[in-house]
Amino acid sequence: MLRDNENYSFPVFYPFLNESKILTQLSEGRVVVLNRVNSTNQYIIDNIPYIKSGDACVTEHQTQGRGRRDKIWVAPVGEGICLSIYWKLNKIPSTMIEFSLMISIVVAKILKNLGASQIKIKWPNDLYIHGRKLAGILIEIITRTDNITHIIIGIGINLSIRTHATLNTKIGKNWINLMDIGIMIDRNILVATLINVLRKKLKDFMLFGFTPFITYWKFFDCLYNKPVTLLVGNRTICGTALGINIHGALIVDQISSVCYYSGNNISVYTS
């Protein structure tokens, strides 16, 4: 379970990812450090027959990073974290929204303990500071004929990006990185912390479900009581966000009714 007294110590920024240094910080399991790859999530997908639950991949640079709804994720070489973790379920889940929110909450808690005290989550899994995007999470699911669900958890965090002009032409200006708020860290230790904590919380989630995590949502929810616009497939829905229900669905007051929205095909914008 996630507790408020879980604190982590981070030394100052270290310039290069180092597989050996990360491995010495891990309590168990494996990690692969790549200098360059098309996508860390795709690397995991391509290697599913050869990896174990909890294995991770991180890279200095990915050339085809992706986000939700076919959006791109851009991270200049050595200036962010592009991390993917593999997890296996021996069943087909009815919904993944609770899983996705749990990952968002755990990552937000880690970054808050790092010093990002104003960090918020935009449902379901974008992390913001001062209204600007700091990190994104992409959950990809592969279900095959053996009823085993393969889950790939992709995490992108902006750390010390300096090439603002290049990024602005690709993804706009509504982004921020940890360096902007005065946080410089050792990427190897942050990567190891993310892997260690997520592995533990994934095990907790398998045992206890979403219930132990849901109480943290109100602390990180950046949409609560704000006007929002939802794109649900081809529909546009306007209303006021009122948090989430016990299953992680977004609650939206549409004046005439209160509705619940959940699914991978939903985009949310503040009005």
Short mmCIF file of the C-alpha atoms (twelve columns), coordinates in Angstrom:
data_MODEL
# 
_entry.id   MODEL 
# 
loop_
_atom_site.group_PDB 
_atom_site.id 
_atom_site.type_symbol 
_atom_site.label_atom_id 
_atom_site.label_alt_id 
_atom_site.label_comp_id 
_atom_site.label_asym_id 
_atom_site.label_seq_id 
_atom_site.Cartn_x 
_atom_site.Cartn_y 
_atom_site.Cartn_z 
_atom_site.pdbx_PDB_model_num 
ATOM 1   C CA . MET A 1   0.000   0.000   0.000   1 
ATOM 2   C CA . LEU A 2   1.045   3.619   -0.543  1 
ATOM 3   C CA . ARG A 3   1.889   5.462   2.656   1 
ATOM 4   C CA . ASP A 4   2.679   9.107   3.265   1 
ATOM 5   C CA . ASN A 5   5.897   8.295   5.124   1 
ATOM 6   C CA . GLU A 6   7.488   6.575   2.140   1 
ATOM 7   C CA . ASN A 7   10.362  8.906   1.345   1 
ATOM 8   C CA . TYR A 8   13.210  8.470   -1.097  1 
ATOM 9   C CA . SER A 9   16.593  10.190  -1.235  1 
ATOM 10  C CA . PHE A 10  17.945  11.425  -4.577  1 
ATOM 11  C CA . PRO A 11  21.507  12.691  -5.163  1 
ATOM 12  C CA . VAL A 12  22.151  15.371  -7.783  1 
ATOM 13  C CA . PHE A 13  21.915  14.863  -11.549 1 
ATOM 14  C CA . TYR A 14  24.081  12.144  -13.113 1 
ATOM 15  C CA . PRO A 15  24.571  12.573  -16.872 1 
ATOM 16  C CA . PHE A 16  24.401  9.033   -18.282 1 
ATOM 17  C CA . LEU A 17  22.293  5.965   -17.691 1 
ATOM 18  C CA . ASN A 18  24.379  3.080   -16.389 1 
ATOM 19  C CA . GLU A 19  22.966  -0.443  -16.306 1 
ATOM 20  C CA . SER A 20  25.338  -1.666  -13.603 1 
ATOM 21  C CA . LYS A 21  24.589  1.296   -11.352 1 
ATOM 22  C CA . ILE A 22  20.831  0.776   -11.726 1 
ATOM 23  C CA . LEU A 23  21.112  -2.961  -11.070 1 
ATOM 24  C CA . THR A 24  22.987  -2.395  -7.810  1 
ATOM 25  C CA . GLN A 25  19.995  -0.349  -6.595  1 
ATOM 26  C CA . LEU A 26  17.356  -2.941  -7.510  1 
ATOM 27  C CA . SER A 27  16.018  -5.289  -4.874  1 
ATOM 28  C CA . GLU A 28  15.279  -7.925  -7.531  1 
ATOM 29  C CA . GLY A 29  14.727  -8.477  -11.225 1 
ATOM 30  C CA . ARG A 30  16.359  -7.276  -14.408 1 
ATOM 31  C CA . VAL A 31  16.746  -4.050  -16.362 1 
ATOM 32  C CA . VAL A 32  18.181  -3.392  -19.798 1 
ATOM 33  C CA . VAL A 33  19.717  -0.007  -20.653 1 
ATOM 34  C CA . LEU A 34  19.729  0.867   -24.353 1 
ATOM 35  C CA . ASN A 35  21.487  3.797   -25.965 1 
ATOM 36  C CA . ARG A 36  18.845  4.054   -28.681 1 
ATOM 37  C CA . VAL A 37  15.612  2.261   -29.504 1 
ATOM 38  C CA . ASN A 38  12.465  2.984   -31.476 1 
ATOM 39  C CA . SER A 39  10.282  2.625   -28.362 1 
ATOM 40  C CA . THR A 40  10.892  1.076   -24.953 1 
ATOM 41  C CA . ASN A 41  7.326   -0.246  -24.937 1 
ATOM 42  C CA . GLN A 42  7.878   -1.827  -28.345 1 
ATOM 43  C CA . TYR A 43  11.148  -3.342  -27.136 1 
ATOM 44  C CA . ILE A 44  9.263   -5.025  -24.293 1 
ATOM 45  C CA . ILE A 45  6.523   -6.219  -26.658 1 
ATOM 46  C CA . ASP A 46  9.082   -7.698  -29.063 1 
ATOM 47  C CA . ASN A 47  10.800  -9.555  -26.209 1 
ATOM 48  C CA . ILE A 48  7.782   -10.907 -24.310 1 
ATOM 49  C CA . PRO A 49  8.805   -14.559 -24.914 1 
ATOM 50  C CA . TYR A 50  12.144  -13.937 -23.205 1 
ATOM 51  C CA . ILE A 51  11.321  -11.716 -20.222 1 
ATOM 52  C CA . LYS A 52  9.776   -12.103 -16.784 1 
ATOM 53  C CA . SER A 53  7.177   -10.092 -14.930 1 
ATOM 54  C CA . GLY A 54  8.836   -7.007  -13.475 1 
ATOM 55  C CA . ASP A 55  11.625  -6.771  -16.066 1 
ATOM 56  C CA . ALA A 56  12.329  -3.254  -17.303 1 
ATOM 57  C CA . CYS A 57  13.890  -1.358  -20.180 1 
ATOM 58  C CA . VAL A 58  15.194  2.227   -20.201 1 
ATOM 59  C CA . THR A 59  16.880  4.194   -22.954 1 
ATOM 60  C CA . GLU A 60  18.847  7.355   -23.522 1 
ATOM 61  C CA . HIS A 61  16.848  8.049   -26.679 1 
ATOM 62  C CA . GLN A 62  13.777  6.627   -28.358 1 
ATOM 63  C CA . THR A 63  13.076  7.559   -31.949 1 
ATOM 64  C CA . GLN A 64  9.384   6.622   -32.078 1 
ATOM 65  C CA . GLY A 65  8.110   7.230   -28.564 1 
ATOM 66  C CA . ARG A 66  4.338   7.073   -28.331 1 
ATOM 67  C CA . GLY A 67  1.569   8.187   -26.002 1 
ATOM 68  C CA . ARG A 68  -2.166  7.653   -25.650 1 
ATOM 69  C CA . ARG A 69  -4.445  7.944   -28.684 1 
ATOM 70  C CA . ASP A 70  -1.522  7.627   -31.127 1 
ATOM 71  C CA . LYS A 71  0.187   10.796  -29.912 1 
ATOM 72  C CA . ILE A 72  3.982   11.044  -29.962 1 
ATOM 73  C CA . TRP A 73  6.279   11.318  -26.949 1 
ATOM 74  C CA . VAL A 74  9.383   13.377  -27.637 1 
ATOM 75  C CA . ALA A 75  12.436  13.178  -25.361 1 
ATOM 76  C CA . PRO A 76  15.799  14.616  -26.465 1 
ATOM 77  C CA . VAL A 77  18.849  12.419  -25.928 1 
ATOM 78  C CA . GLY A 78  19.817  12.164  -22.265 1 
ATOM 79  C CA . GLU A 79  17.350  14.811  -21.065 1 
ATOM 80  C CA . GLY A 80  14.525  12.676  -19.734 1 
ATOM 81  C CA . ILE A 81  13.491  9.222   -18.667 1 
ATOM 82  C CA . CYS A 82  11.961  6.736   -21.112 1 
ATOM 83  C CA . LEU A 83  11.179  3.640   -19.076 1 
ATOM 84  C CA . SER A 84  9.016   0.580   -19.652 1 
ATOM 85  C CA . ILE A 85  8.148   -2.194  -17.210 1 
ATOM 86  C CA . TYR A 86  6.579   -5.545  -18.070 1 
ATOM 87  C CA . TRP A 87  3.904   -7.172  -15.911 1 
ATOM 88  C CA . LYS A 88  1.977   -10.397 -16.470 1 
ATOM 89  C CA . LEU A 89  -1.521  -11.284 -15.288 1 
ATOM 90  C CA . ASN A 90  -2.866  -14.822 -15.393 1 
ATOM 91  C CA . LYS A 91  -6.307  -13.563 -16.314 1 
ATOM 92  C CA . ILE A 92  -8.051  -11.120 -18.614 1 
ATOM 93  C CA . PRO A 93  -9.050  -8.003  -16.602 1 
ATOM 94  C CA . SER A 94  -12.486 -6.508  -17.166 1 
ATOM 95  C CA . THR A 95  -11.019 -2.994  -17.142 1 
ATOM 96  C CA . MET A 96  -7.567  -1.431  -16.932 1 
ATOM 97  C CA . ILE A 97  -8.513  2.035   -15.709 1 
ATOM 98  C CA . GLU A 98  -7.897  1.186   -12.041 1 
ATOM 99  C CA . PHE A 99  -4.503  -0.254  -12.973 1 
ATOM 100 C CA . SER A 100 -3.638  2.852   -14.983 1 
ATOM 101 C CA . LEU A 101 -4.658  5.217   -12.175 1 
ATOM 102 C CA . MET A 102 -2.664  3.215   -9.647  1 
ATOM 103 C CA . ILE A 103 0.487   3.600   -11.743 1 
ATOM 104 C CA . SER A 104 -0.140  7.346   -12.062 1 
ATOM 105 C CA . ILE A 105 -0.600  7.737   -8.306  1 
ATOM 106 C CA . VAL A 106 2.569   5.801   -7.487  1 
ATOM 107 C CA . VAL A 107 4.699   7.811   -9.951  1 
ATOM 108 C CA . ALA A 108 3.203   11.085  -8.712  1 
ATOM 109 C CA . LYS A 109 3.991   10.122  -5.110  1 
ATOM 110 C CA . ILE A 110 7.614   9.357   -6.005  1 
ATOM 111 C CA . LEU A 111 8.027   12.690  -7.788  1 
ATOM 112 C CA . LYS A 112 6.331   14.558  -4.956  1 
ATOM 113 C CA . ASN A 113 8.805   13.062  -2.487  1 
ATOM 114 C CA . LEU A 114 11.558  14.168  -4.835  1 
ATOM 115 C CA . GLY A 115 10.443  17.763  -4.382  1 
ATOM 116 C CA . ALA A 116 7.707   18.254  -6.978  1 
ATOM 117 C CA . SER A 117 5.241   19.299  -4.289  1 
ATOM 118 C CA . GLN A 118 2.739   20.788  -6.759  1 
ATOM 119 C CA . ILE A 119 2.440   17.707  -8.937  1 
ATOM 120 C CA . LYS A 120 -1.058  16.783  -10.104 1 
ATOM 121 C CA . ILE A 121 -2.623  14.063  -12.246 1 
ATOM 122 C CA . LYS A 122 -4.913  14.766  -15.155 1 
ATOM 123 C CA . TRP A 123 -7.186  11.746  -15.470 1 
ATOM 124 C CA . PRO A 124 -6.210  9.137   -16.298 1 
ATOM 125 C CA . ASN A 125 -2.436  9.295   -16.385 1 
ATOM 126 C CA . ASP A 126 -0.792  12.585  -17.339 1 
ATOM 127 C CA . LEU A 127 1.270   14.324  -14.653 1 
ATOM 128 C CA . TYR A 128 1.264   18.120  -14.506 1 
ATOM 129 C CA . ILE A 129 2.965   20.900  -12.571 1 
ATOM 130 C CA . HIS A 130 1.596   24.455  -12.719 1 
ATOM 131 C CA . GLY A 131 -0.736  23.400  -15.527 1 
ATOM 132 C CA . ARG A 132 2.090   22.091  -17.731 1 
ATOM 133 C CA . LYS A 133 2.844   18.482  -18.574 1 
ATOM 134 C CA . LEU A 134 5.772   16.907  -16.740 1 
ATOM 135 C CA . ALA A 135 5.257   13.208  -17.409 1 
ATOM 136 C CA . GLY A 136 3.062   10.775  -19.260 1 
ATOM 137 C CA . ILE A 137 2.155   7.131   -18.780 1 
ATOM 138 C CA . LEU A 138 1.110   4.701   -21.494 1 
ATOM 139 C CA . ILE A 139 -0.367  1.322   -20.582 1 
ATOM 140 C CA . GLU A 140 -0.435  -1.202  -23.413 1 
ATOM 141 C CA . ILE A 141 -2.137  -4.578  -23.147 1 
ATOM 142 C CA . ILE A 142 -1.618  -7.749  -25.142 1 
ATOM 143 C CA . THR A 143 -3.950  -10.690 -24.579 1 
ATOM 144 C CA . ARG A 144 -3.202  -13.950 -26.339 1 
ATOM 145 C CA . THR A 145 -4.983  -17.286 -26.596 1 
ATOM 146 C CA . ASP A 146 -3.557  -18.605 -23.314 1 
ATOM 147 C CA . ASN A 147 -5.673  -16.095 -21.312 1 
ATOM 148 C CA . ILE A 148 -2.505  -14.449 -20.043 1 
ATOM 149 C CA . THR A 149 -2.558  -10.655 -20.120 1 
ATOM 150 C CA . HIS A 150 0.758   -8.985  -20.909 1 
ATOM 151 C CA . ILE A 151 0.929   -5.408  -19.616 1 
ATOM 152 C CA . ILE A 152 3.540   -2.908  -20.732 1 
ATOM 153 C CA . ILE A 153 3.855   0.190   -18.562 1 
ATOM 154 C CA . GLY A 154 5.563   3.069   -20.351 1 
ATOM 155 C CA . ILE A 155 6.709   6.102   -18.350 1 
ATOM 156 C CA . GLY A 156 8.146   9.286   -19.808 1 
ATOM 157 C CA . ILE A 157 9.431   12.069  -17.539 1 
ATOM 158 C CA . ASN A 158 10.928  15.403  -18.588 1 
ATOM 159 C CA . LEU A 159 14.039  16.001  -16.478 1 
ATOM 160 C CA . SER A 160 16.462  18.551  -17.898 1 
ATOM 161 C CA . ILE A 161 15.301  19.396  -21.406 1 
ATOM 162 C CA . ARG A 162 17.121  22.370  -22.887 1 
ATOM 163 C CA . THR A 163 16.131  22.129  -26.570 1 
ATOM 164 C CA . HIS A 164 12.905  24.083  -26.076 1 
ATOM 165 C CA . ALA A 165 12.595  25.384  -29.627 1 
ATOM 166 C CA . THR A 166 12.805  21.904  -31.150 1 
ATOM 167 C CA . LEU A 167 10.226  20.489  -28.788 1 
ATOM 168 C CA . ASN A 168 7.868   23.425  -29.136 1 
ATOM 169 C CA . THR A 169 7.586   22.838  -32.866 1 
ATOM 170 C CA . LYS A 170 6.629   19.191  -32.291 1 
ATOM 171 C CA . ILE A 171 4.404   19.177  -29.212 1 
ATOM 172 C CA . GLY A 172 3.606   22.807  -28.392 1 
ATOM 173 C CA . LYS A 173 4.635   24.825  -25.355 1 
ATOM 174 C CA . ASN A 174 2.480   23.340  -22.601 1 
ATOM 175 C CA . TRP A 175 5.202   21.252  -20.979 1 
ATOM 176 C CA . ILE A 176 7.660   21.513  -18.110 1 
ATOM 177 C CA . ASN A 177 10.588  19.563  -16.730 1 
ATOM 178 C CA . LEU A 178 12.025  18.976  -13.282 1 
ATOM 179 C CA . MET A 179 14.942  21.322  -13.927 1 
ATOM 180 C CA . ASP A 180 12.442  24.169  -14.408 1 
ATOM 181 C CA . ILE A 181 11.392  23.828  -10.771 1 
ATOM 182 C CA . GLY A 182 14.950  23.507  -9.488  1 
ATOM 183 C CA . ILE A 183 15.204  19.710  -9.267  1 
ATOM 184 C CA . MET A 184 18.375  18.076  -10.640 1 
ATOM 185 C CA . ILE A 185 18.718  14.367  -9.964  1 
ATOM 186 C CA . ASP A 186 20.704  11.227  -10.609 1 
ATOM 187 C CA . ARG A 187 18.686  9.522   -13.328 1 
ATOM 188 C CA . ASN A 188 20.048  6.089   -12.438 1 
ATOM 189 C CA . ILE A 189 18.734  6.275   -8.903  1 
ATOM 190 C CA . LEU A 190 15.394  7.694   -10.022 1 
ATOM 191 C CA . VAL A 191 15.016  4.865   -12.551 1 
ATOM 192 C CA . ALA A 192 15.884  2.277   -9.893  1 
ATOM 193 C CA . THR A 193 13.431  3.861   -7.454  1 
ATOM 194 C CA . LEU A 194 10.642  3.833   -10.031 1 
ATOM 195 C CA . ILE A 195 11.282  0.164   -10.811 1 
ATOM 196 C CA . ASN A 196 11.572  -0.931  -7.163  1 
ATOM 197 C CA . VAL A 197 8.499   0.931   -5.961  1 
ATOM 198 C CA . LEU A 198 6.342   0.021   -8.952  1 
ATOM 199 C CA . ARG A 199 7.212   -3.659  -8.626  1 
ATOM 200 C CA . LYS A 200 6.124   -3.577  -4.990  1 
ATOM 201 C CA . LYS A 201 2.937   -1.627  -5.665  1 
ATOM 202 C CA . LEU A 202 2.037   -3.900  -8.567  1 
ATOM 203 C CA . LYS A 203 2.172   -6.829  -6.160  1 
ATOM 204 C CA . ASP A 204 0.024   -4.888  -3.689  1 
ATOM 205 C CA . PHE A 205 -2.456  -4.125  -6.455  1 
ATOM 206 C CA . MET A 206 -2.703  -7.799  -7.327  1 
ATOM 207 C CA . LEU A 207 -3.524  -8.594  -3.678  1 
ATOM 208 C CA . PHE A 208 -5.662  -5.649  -2.601  1 
ATOM 209 C CA . GLY A 209 -6.891  -4.002  -5.790  1 
ATOM 210 C CA . PHE A 210 -7.383  -0.272  -6.225  1 
ATOM 211 C CA . THR A 211 -8.907  0.413   -2.805  1 
ATOM 212 C CA . PRO A 212 -5.642  1.240   -0.939  1 
ATOM 213 C CA . PHE A 213 -4.690  3.756   -3.636  1 
ATOM 214 C CA . ILE A 214 -7.959  5.577   -4.264  1 
ATOM 215 C CA . THR A 215 -7.685  7.794   -1.177  1 
ATOM 216 C CA . TYR A 216 -4.649  9.500   -2.744  1 
ATOM 217 C CA . TRP A 217 -6.542  10.581  -5.833  1 
ATOM 218 C CA . LYS A 218 -8.069  13.642  -4.185  1 
ATOM 219 C CA . PHE A 219 -4.580  14.961  -3.363  1 
ATOM 220 C CA . PHE A 220 -3.376  14.678  -6.957  1 
ATOM 221 C CA . ASP A 221 -6.578  15.336  -8.931  1 
ATOM 222 C CA . CYS A 222 -6.038  18.417  -11.113 1 
ATOM 223 C CA . LEU A 223 -9.525  18.344  -12.657 1 
ATOM 224 C CA . TYR A 224 -11.760 18.363  -9.585  1 
ATOM 225 C CA . ASN A 225 -14.590 20.903  -9.803  1 
ATOM 226 C CA . LYS A 226 -13.250 22.279  -13.073 1 
ATOM 227 C CA . PRO A 227 -15.111 22.556  -16.385 1 
ATOM 228 C CA . VAL A 228 -13.923 19.847  -18.758 1 
ATOM 229 C CA . THR A 229 -14.458 18.750  -22.333 1 
ATOM 230 C CA . LEU A 230 -14.283 15.031  -23.121 1 
ATOM 231 C CA . LEU A 231 -13.705 13.516  -26.520 1 
ATOM 232 C CA . VAL A 232 -15.270 10.056  -26.408 1 
ATOM 233 C CA . GLY A 233 -14.889 8.508   -29.819 1 
ATOM 234 C CA . ASN A 234 -16.715 10.930  -32.116 1 
ATOM 235 C CA . ARG A 235 -18.673 12.565  -29.293 1 
ATOM 236 C CA . THR A 236 -17.841 15.787  -27.479 1 
ATOM 237 C CA . ILE A 237 -19.082 16.020  -23.890 1 
ATOM 238 C CA . CYS A 238 -18.940 19.083  -21.629 1 
ATOM 239 C CA . GLY A 239 -19.413 19.231  -17.893 1 
ATOM 240 C CA . THR A 240 -17.707 19.614  -14.532 1 
ATOM 241 C CA . ALA A 241 -15.269 16.990  -13.243 1 
ATOM 242 C CA . LEU A 242 -16.146 15.615  -9.791  1 
ATOM 243 C CA . GLY A 243 -13.341 13.148  -9.171  1 
ATOM 244 C CA . ILE A 244 -13.511 9.388   -9.685  1 
ATOM 245 C CA . ASN A 245 -15.697 6.549   -8.438  1 
ATOM 246 C CA . ILE A 246 -14.419 3.404   -6.706  1 
ATOM 247 C CA . HIS A 247 -13.652 1.833   -10.088 1 
ATOM 248 C CA . GLY A 248 -11.613 4.787   -11.348 1 
ATOM 249 C CA . ALA A 249 -14.201 6.154   -13.768 1 
ATOM 250 C CA . LEU A 250 -14.215 9.934   -14.210 1 
ATOM 251 C CA . ILE A 251 -17.348 11.521  -12.727 1 
ATOM 252 C CA . VAL A 252 -18.736 14.359  -14.824 1 
ATOM 253 C CA . ASP A 253 -21.663 16.587  -13.870 1 
ATOM 254 C CA . GLN A 254 -23.481 17.402  -17.111 1 
ATOM 255 C CA . ILE A 255 -26.107 19.617  -15.416 1 
ATOM 256 C CA . SER A 256 -29.022 17.364  -16.310 1 
ATOM 257 C CA . SER A 257 -27.246 14.221  -15.088 1 
ATOM 258 C CA . VAL A 258 -24.060 12.890  -13.525 1 
ATOM 259 C CA . CYS A 259 -22.245 10.418  -15.769 1 
ATOM 260 C CA . TYR A 260 -19.241 8.134   -15.438 1 
ATOM 261 C CA . TYR A 261 -16.596 7.745   -18.106 1 
ATOM 262 C CA . SER A 262 -13.920 5.093   -18.425 1 
ATOM 263 C CA . GLY A 263 -11.919 3.754   -21.340 1 
ATOM 264 C CA . ASN A 264 -8.811  4.164   -23.463 1 
ATOM 265 C CA . ASN A 265 -10.560 6.148   -26.179 1 
ATOM 266 C CA . ILE A 266 -11.255 9.199   -23.991 1 
ATOM 267 C CA . SER A 267 -9.338  12.465  -24.053 1 
ATOM 268 C CA . VAL A 268 -9.980  15.128  -21.418 1 
ATOM 269 C CA . TYR A 269 -9.364  18.848  -21.771 1 
ATOM 270 C CA . THR A 270 -9.933  21.650  -19.306 1 
ATOM 271 C CA . SER A 271 -12.417 24.122  -20.744 1 
# 
